[in-house]
């Protein structure tokens, strides 16, 4: 059965929160209403609240008055506008009816049978009032307390002016779920639009658009139809003022506020409405979020306007969801531009800004991917000119160089030419192009951030976010904060007292200590896991070396030479590290949310920023620590055959890893590819497949339903909830990817190309899941991407340092250049003899017994005639007066590395700051439009006030004039008015 509670023919009640000056509310249809701004405060009630709650009290008289629904301290309250006696009686009848068992509802004679009307609609049963929000619940057998909460909550919603319509469980597909449909009438929307300072149009934009680009026809294949790109005309806007409603362009009140604005206003009310009686005195018992957490309601969501695969049959619906699916969410639209204005209209500015940033990031990745691919192509083209790889692979040089064992006891002596393949692979990424690409990426990051600021500034203007500051949104405090307020304090800006959370210094310090000690504990846990993975690498390498010595894989023609102990160790360790990363992510997410909730941030922006910092610090260590180990620690603290370094001391028998003669860069590349690619593939599968499977299971019963009986609210109820932090995880995923392509890009120039392909898919996957698999999110405003912008700036600076260190210490670029310019024996500018020069000599007889290979571990070609072995370092040979100490060439190379780091950092930073200074953050035409709009707002408001004053003076003159027109029969109307004045 359908139960409708409405003030459609009567005056609705209006609700506002604390800290808001009472507004004059012109109420009634054609009649003025008297408004009193009396503010009532109720203290704490000592008496225990009974399980039942009384209905609305009937008010005397027919004038509409306004007071507050207060809580414990009276500061966070809703303004209640009480209706007439007859309306109160109707509401009391509603409460009695709603609190009874819903299963006993009978179909009234005037009711509309479900079979007679399609339920795929976004309107009430009358087909006039739009459904702005939907609540759902299951009536438990032992749920008397939940019934009481719902009854009081819904009664308070009616008090503040919302109109409700309930769908009985017999109408739902599972025969268990009730649906409460909510409609916000004009008075509620206008009042809260005034409170929230929502900008609305007052004049058509008269500034010509001169943004036509030369050769604009080239972009035609990438364009979408104009109605999709510009779903609304361009207007000058100003914050809504209810007392000046005739100043704005209001043609149709029902369509003046967009559905996204309507659901934002309704959610603002829902999040602050109490679900207990005032006399209970518990201020924190309010808000739809708490009701969802304690299962009083199972879901709360605004409706999609249509099915995504077909347009709505109702001509009053825009079918924006269908248009988004058709032109945006399809994978075959990957080369098309995004309909950002339509996204903003349907989902709100916050989600629109995310997709604008993601699209711009993907566009800029195209240039980085092109340059990175050219650097990789350069490595391929110079493949045959790689002199040091030729020496390694040759039988005369590499085949005659005997290398010292890479591990204790289980590793034997080996010949240098066994690393031939890894040496060739390393050259693809370790060449002169790498240095150029590292410098280019340092400049690219700056260009990306500076041009994004310009794009963001343009969107701020176009989406009416120019004056959007957090200070203007103080009325949008988090309900969790408001319920904890315990004292009043003077606001220096508004000079009004407001409720604040009074916390002592000891409380603040204790919470800070607990929160950040928890973060440090989890970061330490990650580091411990990474150390465990390193220990695995050290322990398993010896096992792989022993097993693979006679492994049948070595006889394979194609892949046999590539399967080495080093490769097996790196791949398995990277996979284990990736699994640990994903497990720790799932565990830490809940911890980060818990400690952020414990801090009780004041505003939503503050909450997101605090959570962002905690999550990113954790994710930074989690994802990048293994790459930092391979790049900056592996092979750097090895020692030499007579005095090896061990991870936990010699008792651990875990000897530190060595790099291949070709360098550690290829291992860093392997680590980067596995973690980066694995995360992206897993992320896309998780984002697309998991919601689809859950929705398929949730809607299994509804699939047997006739299409006309599967209501719009049931369809959306069967979808997944997007969640308050849904967008947060999308940003986090992309920022982690941004770190991979900037912090370690010198080791893998193809990283931007992989990121580009991923982001092209990511945009469409995010669009598809948001349009088809998730309920419509509550619209939210944001004027920037928040703390992520500062994080990106920090990573941009850090990337210059890390890439300089990778080129200097991880790759062999600097040692080769030092050899070519200073130590080439023939004085020629080539790399002949480099391999022999880069390997030191050690006397095999001096190898300690614990380090020597066991019997049977050495290859067949090894015999007693071989007296020396080589190892990767610059040390004096045996017999030298300073044997096994570092040579002068080592110190020359170290000095060259440090000089390169300093020069590269200064050059890149100088170019970065110069580029940032040259590019203004706000385009000049946007500045002109902003000034024009501000000027017009002042001018039009002035003219409006002048005209209004003239009318008031004219009316006042007529009312005060006591003379009759017959006394001045020959005077004009103007002269009569002047005489009266």
ROPA-338599 format. One record per residue (C-alpha): x, y, z. Coordinates in steps of 0.02 Angstrom, whole numbers, padded with zeros to 5 digits, always signed. Each point is the difference from the previous one (the first is absolute). Example, Ala and Ser with C-alpha at 12.3 -4.5 7.8 and 13.67 -1.06 7.14 Angstrom:
BEGIN
+00615-00225+00390 +00069+00172-00033 
This chain:
BEGIN
+00000+00000+00000 +00053+00179-00026 -00006+00119+00148 +00020+00183-00046 +00041+00134+00127 +00003+00170-00077 -00025+00183+00030 -00034+00024-00184 -00158+00100+00035 +00061+00068+00166 +00151+00090+00065 +00155-00110+00019 +00120+00017+00143 +00172+00067-00029 +00161-00053+00088 +00166+00089+00026 +00154-00037+00102 +00084+00095+00139 +00109+00147-00040 -00121+00060-00135 -00089+00164+00018 -00188-00024-00011 -00064+00046-00170 -00160+00086-00044 -00104-00136-00078 -00137+00063-00115 -00118-00144+00019 -00168-00056-00062 -00077+00004-00171 -00036+00182-00037 -00010+00048+00183 +00134+00072+00113 +00051-00095+00155 +00055+00072+00164 +00171-00063+00049 +00070+00006+00174 +00184-00028+00029 -00014-00068+00174 +00137-00119+00044 -00039-00131+00130 +00129-00093+00098 -00035-00158+00094 +00114-00065+00133 +00045-00179+00037 -00142-00107+00061 +00035-00106+00150 -00150-00109-00026 +00014-00160-00098 -00078+00002-00173 -00139-00124-00023 -00009-00113-00150 -00147+00092-00074 +00001+00174-00074 -00143+00122-00010 -00059+00071-00163 +00007+00182-00049 -00086+00122+00114 -00138+00098-00079 +00037+00185-00004 -00128+00134+00025 -00043+00124-00133 +00026+00001-00187 +00158+00104-00009 +00161-00094-00035 +00132+00014+00135 +00177-00062+00004 +00104-00072+00142 +00142-00123+00022 +00004-00187+00023 +00136-00002+00131 +00112-00133+00071 +00095-00014+00161 +00083+00169-00002 -00114+00086-00118 +00133+00058-00119 -00018-00123-00142 -00182+00008-00044 -00122+00009-00142 -00120+00143-00024 -00174-00072+00011 -00141+00087-00089 -00159-00061+00080 -00155-00013-00108 -00182+00024+00041 -00105-00106+00116 -00075-00102-00138 +00170-00039-00071 +00063-00054+00170 -00145-00119+00015 +00047-00075-00168 +00178-00024+00059 -00057-00083+00160 -00101-00118-00105 +00152-00035-00105 +00106-00044+00150 -00129-00116+00072 -00017-00083-00167 +00186-00012-00034 +00039-00073+00169 -00121-00143-00022 +00049-00163-00081 +00033+00033-00183 -00049-00175-00047 -00180+00039+00043 -00015+00140-00126 -00152-00018-00110 -00024+00071-00171 -00116+00151+00007 -00138+00022-00126 +00084+00157-00069 +00170-00083-00009 +00080-00040-00164 +00035-00182-00034 +00181-00035-00040 -00050-00099-00152 -00091+00152-00071 +00150+00117-00003 +00183-00020-00047 +00112+00023+00150 +00151+00054-00100 -00031+00180+00051 +00088+00133+00103 -00163+00078+00060 -00124-00031+00139 -00160-00090-00043 -00080+00165-00047 +00126+00017-00142 +00039+00179+00053 +00117+00000+00149 +00176-00059-00038 +00085-00132+00108 +00156+00084+00066 +00059-00137+00117 -00045-00178+00048 +00020-00092+00165 -00020-00187+00015 -00019-00115+00149 -00050-00176+00048 -00126-00014+00142 +00082-00124+00119 -00106-00106+00115 +00098+00059+00152 +00025+00176-00064 -00111+00105+00114 +00142+00121+00037 +00035+00017-00185 -00184+00031-00035 -00001+00135+00134 +00155+00083-00075 -00076-00003-00174 -00165+00068+00062 +00080+00147+00090 +00125+00032-00140 -00133+00004-00134 -00111+00108+00110 +00141+00125+00018 +00029-00003-00188 -00182+00050-00023 +00022+00135+00132 +00138+00080-00100 -00104+00002-00157 +00045-00157-00097 -00138-00104-00077 +00001-00189+00016 -00080-00143-00093 +00022-00180+00059 +00001-00157-00107 -00057-00155+00093 +00110-00154+00003 -00132-00096-00097 +00041+00112-00148 +00187-00041+00002 +00082-00141-00095 +00063-00088+00157 -00162+00027+00100 +00107+00063+00146 +00057+00176-00038 -00096+00161+00031 +00044+00157-00097 -00024+00178+00064 -00002+00124-00142 +00043+00180+00043 -00047+00159-00092 +00064+00174+00041 -00128+00136-00042 +00049+00173-00060 +00001+00080+00173 +00127-00125+00065 +00110+00013-00154 -00004+00189-00001 +00041+00013+00185 +00147-00118-00004 +00065+00070-00165 +00009+00165+00093 +00088-00080+00148 +00126-00096-00107 +00031+00149-00114 -00038-00102-00156 +00033+00102-00156 -00144+00015-00123 -00018+00096-00166 -00059+00179-00006 +00054+00053-00175 +00054-00081-00162 +00187+00008-00033 +00033+00143-00121 +00189-00023-00016 +00041-00070-00173 +00095-00163-00004 +00161+00029-00097 +00078-00167+00041 -00003-00066-00178 +00161-00090-00039 +00085+00007-00170 -00031-00153-00107 -00141-00047+00117 -00067-00124-00129 +00140-00121+00045 -00084-00035+00168 -00170-00041-00077 +00019-00190+00015 +00032+00019+00186 -00150+00113+00034 -00168-00044+00074 -00166+00079-00051 -00021+00177+00065 -00155-00040+00108 +00104-00131+00090 +00151+00113+00026 -00104+00151+00049 -00160-00067+00079 -00043+00171+00074 +00013+00181-00062 +00136+00109+00070 -00059+00124+00132 +00072+00124+00121 -00037-00063+00174 -00014+00065+00177 -00032-00080+00170 -00185-00033+00022 -00095+00119+00114 -00175-00056+00043 -00056+00177+00040 +00050+00052-00176 -00068-00149-00094 -00071+00111-00138 +00178+00059-00037 +00047-00170-00071 -00054-00084-00162 -00135-00111+00072 -00112-00063-00140 -00055-00164+00077 +00021-00030+00187 -00004-00188-00024 +00149+00004-00118 +00093+00151+00066 +00113-00105+00114 +00088-00143-00087 -00030-00176+00068 +00181-00005+00061 -00031+00159+00100 -00165-00067+00067 +00077-00161+00065 +00143+00097+00076 -00122+00108+00098 -00103-00150+00056 +00155-00093+00058 +00051+00154+00098 -00165-00013+00094 +00008-00188+00021 +00174+00007+00074 -00058+00120+00136 -00174-00059+00043 -00025-00079+00171 -00074-00173+00025 -00045+00018+00184 -00118+00115+00092 +00067+00166+00060 -00030-00042+00182 +00118-00148-00014 +00143+00125+00005 +00125-00099-00107 +00070+00118-00129 +00101-00131-00094 -00152-00103-00043 -00027+00076-00170 +00046-00020-00181 -00032-00128-00135 +00179-00062+00012 -00027-00064+00177 -00165-00078-00051 +00087-00092-00140 +00139-00058+00116 -00123-00073+00126 -00104-00080-00139 -00156+00104+00034 +00004+00036-00187 +00088-00111-00124 +00035+00131-00132 -00021+00185-00039 +00027+00064-00176 -00062+00120-00135 -00075-00078-00156 +00073-00019-00172 -00112+00088-00125 -00022-00149-00118 +00066-00170-00048 +00173+00015-00073 -00038-00094-00161 -00159+00092-00048 -00074+00172+00018 -00134+00035+00128 -00179-00007-00064 -00043+00151+00105 +00023+00161-00099 +00039+00094+00161 +00159-00103+00025 +00161+00051-00087 +00070-00178-00015 +00174+00064+00040 +00051-00172+00060 -00040-00073-00171 +00100+00137-00087 +00148-00028+00115 -00002-00186-00035 -00018+00024-00188 +00130+00136-00026 +00119-00023+00147 -00003-00171+00083 +00021-00106-00156 +00176-00066-00032 -00012+00040-00185 -00014+00183+00049 +00178-00003+00069 +00061+00123-00132 -00142+00123+00032 +00006+00148+00118 -00090-00012+00166 -00167+00090+00025 +00062+00087+00157 -00145+00121+00012 -00125-00142-00009 +00100-00097+00132 -00003+00153+00111 -00186+00025-00027 -00042-00180+00043 +00128-00045+00134 +00054+00167+00069 +00159+00102-00007 +00108-00114+00106 -00017-00151-00113 +00008+00111-00155 +00164+00072+00062 +00074-00173+00024 -00038-00052-00179 +00063+00168-00064 +00165-00029+00091 +00012-00182-00057 -00035+00051-00181 +00129+00139+00005 +00128-00116+00081 -00030-00126-00139 +00020+00133-00134 +00167+00055+00073 +00056-00181+00014 -00009-00011-00188 +00150+00116-00020 +00100-00091+00135 -00043-00167-00081 +00060+00060-00171 +00168+00061+00067 +00022-00158+00106 -00037-00110-00149 +00129+00096-00104 +00130-00029+00136 -00041-00185+00000 +00011-00003-00191 +00170+00084+00014 +00057-00143+00113 -00062-00127-00129 +00085+00090-00145 +00167+00010+00092 -00014-00182+00051 +00144-00053-00112 +00111+00144+00057 +00001-00063+00179 +00186-00034+00019 -00003-00059+00182 -00137-00127-00037 +00102-00067-00145 +00148-00024+00116 -00108-00090+00127 -00073-00117-00132 +00162-00035-00092 +00090-00164+00035 +00169+00087-00003 -00042+00126+00138 -00157-00049+00094 +00032-00185-00027 +00172+00011+00082 -00049+00106+00151 -00036-00107+00153 -00114+00086+00125 +00000-00026+00189 -00150-00093+00078 -00157+00105+00029 -00050-00090+00159 +00080-00107+00134 +00024-00188-00022 -00145-00029-00122 +00068+00110-00139 +00149-00049-00105 +00119+00097-00111 -00076+00057-00163 +00050+00082-00163 -00047+00177-00045 -00079-00044-00168 -00145-00087+00091 -00071+00176+00030 +00001+00040-00186 -00189+00012-00018 -00029+00109+00152 +00138+00116-00060 -00087+00024-00168 -00167+00027+00086 +00076+00128+00117 +00062+00103-00146 -00178+00028-00060 -00029+00109+00154 +00175+00046+00057 +00064+00116-00135 +00028+00184-00036 -00186+00021-00038 -00037-00043+00181 +00088+00158+00062 -00094+00107-00126 -00166-00079+00047 +00030+00025+00187 +00030+00186-00030 -00150+00010-00116 -00115-00080+00130 +00056+00126+00131 -00059+00140-00116 -00155-00096-00055 -00061-00015+00179 +00011+00189+00020 -00093+00031-00162 -00134-00124+00051 -00029+00083+00169 +00004+00178-00067 -00116-00033-00146 -00117-00094+00117 -00012+00155+00109 -00056+00097-00154 -00126-00134-00048 -00064-00006+00178 -00018+00189+00006 -00105-00005-00159 -00110-00136+00073 -00019+00098+00161 -00072+00144-00099 -00109-00103-00115 -00069-00103+00145 -00029+00148+00118 +00137-00049+00122 +00102+00160-00004 -00057+00062+00170 -00019-00174+00072 +00105-00005+00156 -00008-00111+00151 -00041+00152+00106 -00163+00016-00098 -00038-00181+00038 +00012+00009+00189 -00186-00034+00003 +00045-00167-00077 +00091-00062+00154 +00010-00186+00020 -00149-00063+00100 +00121-00107+00101 +00087+00160+00055 -00159+00096+00035 -00065-00133+00117 +00159+00012+00104 -00006+00190+00021 -00003+00043+00185 +00031+00188+00015 -00032+00164-00086 +00133+00117-00069 +00000+00168-00087 +00042-00009-00185 +00119+00143-00037 -00059+00014-00179 -00189-00004+00022 +00002+00068+00179 -00129-00132+00044 +00012-00135+00132 +00006-00176-00069 +00013-00174+00069 +00176-00072+00003 +00084-00156+00064 +00099+00056+00152 +00152-00113+00014 +00140+00017+00125 +00182-00003-00054 +00025-00167+00085 -00147-00076-00097 +00067+00066-00165 +00177-00061+00035 -00063-00169+00057 -00102-00025-00158 +00141+00061-00111 +00120-00119+00085 -00120-00146-00016 -00041+00037-00182 +00176+00027-00063 +00074-00138+00105 -00126-00115-00086 +00055+00064-00170 +00184-00023+00043 -00037-00174+00066 -00080-00051-00164 +00139+00079-00102 +00123-00098+00107 -00101-00156-00037 +00021+00033-00187 +00187+00025+00021 +00008-00163+00097 -00090-00089-00142 +00120+00075-00126 +00147-00059+00104 -00081-00171+00001 -00011+00004-00191 +00183+00051-00009 +00046-00143+00115 -00100-00114-00115 +00100+00063-00148 +00164-00034+00089 -00051-00172+00061 -00085-00063-00158 +00135+00059-00121 +00118-00137+00060 -00139-00128-00019 -00041+00057-00176 +00184+00000-00046 +00020-00180+00061 -00163-00063-00077 +00015+00086-00168 +00180-00055-00028 -00060-00164-00075 -00179+00052-00034 -00080-00060-00163 -00056+00180-00033 +00179+00043-00046 -00017-00111-00153 -00149+00096-00070 +00049+00088-00160 -00106+00157+00014 -00025+00041+00184 +00136-00108+00077 +00139+00131-00003 -00115+00129+00081 -00049-00108+00150 +00140+00038+00121 +00008-00006+00191 +00001+00191+00003 -00157+00010-00107 -00091-00135+00097 +00042+00085+00164 -00054+00173-00060 -00164-00059-00076 -00054-00108+00147 +00051+00133+00127 -00095+00134-00098 -00157-00108-00006 +00010-00036+00187 +00027+00184+00033 -00153+00044-00106 -00110-00122+00098 +00062+00073+00165 -00038+00175-00065 -00180-00043-00042 -00031-00089+00166 +00072+00144+00102 -00105+00123-00100 -00162-00087+00048 +00051-00002+00183 +00064+00178+00012 -00148+00083-00086 -00112-00037+00149 +00133+00054+00123 +00024+00167-00090 -00187+00035-00001 -00013-00047+00183 +00138+00115+00061 -00063+00143-00110 -00175-00019+00074 +00077+00004+00173 +00077+00171-00037 -00176+00071-00033 +00046+00119-00143 -00110+00154-00011 -00042+00005-00186 -00013-00126-00140 +00152+00077-00086 +00103-00013+00159 -00054-00181+00021 +00050-00045-00178 +00167+00090+00015 +00045-00089+00162 -00049-00168-00071 +00094+00038-00162 +00163+00035+00092 -00012-00158+00105 -00046-00112-00145 +00130+00070-00117 +00142-00015+00125 -00045-00182+00023 -00023-00034-00186 +00161+00091-00041 +00101-00116+00111 -00103-00151-00050 +00017+00017-00188 +00168+00086-00021 +00110-00077+00136 +00047-00153-00104 +00047+00112-00146 +00104+00111+00114 +00092-00155+00063 +00046-00062-00174 +00044+00175-00061 +00104+00065+00144 +00052-00144+00114 +00021-00160-00097 +00181-00028-00051 +00061+00155+00091 +00053-00081+00164 +00071-00168-00055 +00181+00004+00056 +00124-00110-00094 +00039-00187-00003 +00114+00006+00151 -00117+00107+00104 -00181-00016-00053 -00139+00102+00084 -00148-00091+00075 -00176+00063+00030 -00014-00041+00185 +00181-00041+00033 +00100-00153-00047 -00103-00111+00115 -00152+00024-00115 +00096-00069-00151 -00106+00117-00109 +00130+00081-00110 -00050+00164-00080 -00051-00011-00181 +00114+00048-00143 -00048+00081-00164 +00033-00082-00166 +00153+00062-00095 -00127+00089-00110 -00067+00097+00151 -00153-00001+00111 -00104+00107-00117 -00079-00149-00089 -00056-00070+00169 -00078+00168+00046 -00090-00005-00168 -00065-00175+00038 -00059+00053+00173 -00085+00155-00070 -00089-00093-00140 -00067-00136+00115 -00064+00115+00138 -00066+00137-00115 -00082-00114-00128 -00065-00121+00131 -00080+00141+00099 -00083+00075-00154 -00067-00166-00065 -00061-00053+00171 -00076+00171+00031 -00100-00002-00162 -00061-00177+00032 -00050+00044+00176 -00088+00161-00054 -00098-00079-00142 -00026-00183+00039 -00039+00004+00186 -00143+00129-00009 -00072-00089-00151 -00003-00169+00089 -00076+00074+00157 -00135+00090-00099 -00037-00156-00100 -00026-00097+00160 -00103+00137+00084 -00119+00016-00148 -00025-00187-00029 -00180+00004+00065 -00045+00156-00096 +00049-00078-00167 -00160-00103+00004 -00102+00159+00026 -00090+00086-00144 +00098+00153-00053 -00143+00119+00037 -00009-00063+00181 +00186+00017+00037 -00006+00174+00075 +00134+00132-00020 +00040-00003+00188 +00012-00190+00001 +00118+00002-00149 +00113+00125+00087 -00015-00090+00166 +00071-00158-00081 +00156+00097-00054 +00156+00027+00105 +00021+00155+00107 +00137+00117-00059 +00048+00049+00177 +00066+00160+00073 +00180-00050-00037 -00032-00074-00172 +00084+00145-00088 +00143+00000+00125 +00056-00173-00056 -00008+00053-00182 +00117+00145+00034 +00114-00111+00104 +00016-00126-00141 +00049+00132-00126 +00121+00091+00116 +00090-00164+00038 +00014-00027-00188 +00065+00178-00018 +00138-00046+00122 +00051-00151-00102 +00018+00099-00161 +00095+00144+00082 +00104-00068+00144 +00077-00147-00096 -00028+00047-00181 +00187+00004-00036 +00003-00189+00018 -00149-00032-00114 -00039+00129-00136 -00152-00101-00055 -00087+00030+00168 -00096+00154-00066 -00059-00104-00149 -00068-00136+00114 -00081+00133+00108 -00078+00079-00155 -00079-00163-00055 -00061-00033+00176 -00077+00173+00019 -00092-00012-00165 -00080-00158+00068 -00015+00073+00175 -00106+00148-00056 -00126-00113-00088 +00000-00129+00140 -00033+00134+00130 -00134+00076-00110 -00080-00169-00033 -00006-00054+00182 -00060+00171+00059 -00138+00003-00131 -00056-00181+00005 +00060-00087+00158 -00016+00130+00138 -00141+00098+00074 +00000+00183-00040 +00120+00087+00122 -00056+00150+00099 +00060+00156-00091 +00141+00094+00085 +00097+00157-00038 +00189+00020-00007 +00103+00141-00075 +00161-00101-00018 +00068-00175+00019 +00045+00038+00181 +00153-00070+00086 +00043-00103-00154 +00066+00157-00084 +00129+00027+00136 +00046-00185-00004 +00028+00010-00188 +00111+00152+00023 +00101-00090+00133 +00021-00153-00112 +00052+00112-00144 +00143+00069+00104 +00048-00171+00068 -00001-00075-00175 +00142+00114-00055 +00106-00063+00145 -00041-00185-00022 +00031+00000-00188 +00165+00091+00023 +00053-00133+00126 -00061-00141-00114 +00103+00063-00145 +00151+00029+00111 +00000-00152+00115 -00115-00133-00076 +00046+00010-00183 +00177-00016-00068 -00009+00163-00097 +00124+00099+00106 +00133-00139+00017 -00003-00024-00189 +00021+00186-00033 +00143+00013+00126 +00086-00150-00082 -00024+00068-00176 +00065+00175+00040 +00136-00040+00129 +00050-00184+00004 -00013-00064-00178 +00176-00073-00025 +00012+00043-00185 -00066+00177+00027 -00143-00030-00122 -00181+00050+00031 -00068-00176+00008 -00044-00133+00129 +00127-00135-00047 +00072-00079+00155 -00135+00069+00116 -00055-00170+00069 +00177-00051+00047 +00027+00170+00080 -00161-00007+00103 +00039-00171+00080 +00123-00022+00142 +00109-00154+00032 +00002-00112+00154 +00112-00145+00046 -00106-00157+00016 +00113-00072+00134 -00043+00146+00113 -00187-00033-00003 -00054-00049+00178 -00060-00177+00022 -00181+00048+00044 -00011+00094-00165 +00071-00136-00112 -00114-00109-00107 -00040-00174+00062 +00063-00152-00092 -00098-00030-00158 -00062+00179-00014 +00138+00059-00118 -00024-00028-00188 +00098-00135-00092 +00116+00124-00085 +00066+00066+00166 +00169-00073+00054 +00145+00040+00113 +00091+00094-00138 -00120+00144+00023 +00074+00104+00142 -00098+00164-00010 -00179+00054-00021 -00078+00168-00042 -00133+00101+00089 -00091+00163-00035 +00093+00142+00086 +00149+00117-00015 +00130-00072+00120 +00187-00030-00008 +00055-00176-00055 +00087-00126+00114 +00184+00039+00026 -00028+00187-00002 +00063+00095+00150 -00182+00051+00036 -00078-00159-00064 -00189-00010-00005 -00019+00184+00047 -00091+00120-00116 +00096+00068-00149 +00011+00182-00050 -00120-00036-00143 -00134-00045+00129 +00015+00172+00079 +00000+00085-00170 -00161-00091-00044 -00078+00044+00167 +00045+00184-00023 -00073-00004-00176 -00161-00077+00065 -00022+00132+00134 +00041+00138-00124 -00127-00069-00123 -00135-00004+00136 +00033+00180+00050 +00007+00064-00179 -00155-00095-00057 -00103+00053+00151 +00046+00183-00017 -00030+00004-00187 -00169-00087+00012 -00056+00102+00151 +00053+00161-00086 -00100-00045-00155 -00147-00057+00107 -00012+00163+00096 +00025+00104-00156 -00140-00092-00089 -00112+00017+00154 +00037+00187+00004 -00033+00021-00186 -00169-00088+00000 -00135+00095+00096 -00115-00107+00105 -00158+00087-00063 -00025+00038-00186 -00025+00184-00041 -00171-00028-00081 -00060-00089+00156 +00056+00146+00108 -00097+00118-00115 -00157-00107+00011 +00010-00010+00189 +00016+00190+00014 -00143+00022-00123 -00112-00115+00099 +00038+00085+00165 -00034+00168-00077 -00166-00059-00072 -00054-00075+00166 +00030+00165+00088 -00082+00102-00138 -00154-00109-00015 -00022-00014+00188 +00013+00190+00014 -00128+00027-00137 -00111-00132+00078 +00005+00083+00171 -00033+00172-00077 -00152-00064-00095 -00063-00090+00154 +00020+00158+00104 -00096+00102-00129 -00144-00122+00007 -00002+00001+00189 +00001+00191+00005 -00139+00005-00127 -00106-00121+00099 +00037+00093+00162 -00049+00165-00080 -00166-00069-00058 -00040-00070+00171 +00044+00162+00091 -00091+00118-00119 -00164+00057+00080 -00060+00117-00135 -00130-00052-00127 +00035+00011-00185 -00154+00111-00024 +00088+00143+00089 +00124+00009-00143 -00103-00045-00152 +00116+00080-00124 +00166-00066+00067 +00092-00147-00074 +00038-00156+00098 +00181+00053+00022 -00053+00169+00072 -00121-00082+00120 +00137-00117+00061 +00120+00146+00023 -00130+00096+00097 -00028-00148+00113 +00185-00015+00030 
